[in-house]
């Protein structure tokens, strides 16, 4: 009878163990000892690393408790009150400074405008003379249009021409240069105007120079 080559008796222990799912790769005592030593070295390295971390870790300290006497505490409160008072004074001074600066800007603007009007006044009075001397109605209309345009621009800046002719003489608005008889006007009425006057925000910046009926 022929032997079957696939009989379990003809297979090696490794082949049988492989078929049965058994791992026969068992380390020798020397290899097991080496593995234990390697694991021990790894643990020692880890332990040293942890120690280094602990040594370099910043020390957490609780803030020191501050204690003071009642007298010291009263001194601290007095200093705090002084600082607060100084701050309020500084704030007040700054507000006053801001108001002064604002007022200075307004005053400077008004002064500049007054000087401009005073410089322009003689030119505006020239329109009056030009109208008296012009016979051409077309030219007269052009002169009046230019004069009206300039006065309108001044009104936008709160500068107004003072009405004088035909009005009762008012010393707060007019300056009487001459008293004249035979004007056909009642006494005290402004008969004619030599120079126009102007106000800025209701305040006289130039008095009208007028002739008053006597």
Secondary structure, DSSP 4 states (H G I P E B T S, - for coil): -PPPTTSGGGS-HHHHHHHHT----PPPHHHHHHHHHHHHHHHHHHHHHHHHHHHHSPP--PPPPP---HHHHHHHHHHHHHHHHHHHHHHHHHHHHHHHHHHHHHHHHHHHHHHHHHHHHHHHHHHHHHHHH---HHHHHHHHHHHHHHHHHHHHTTEEEPP-TTSBP-TTTEEEEEEESSSSS-TTBEEEEEE--EEETTEEEE-EEEEEE-
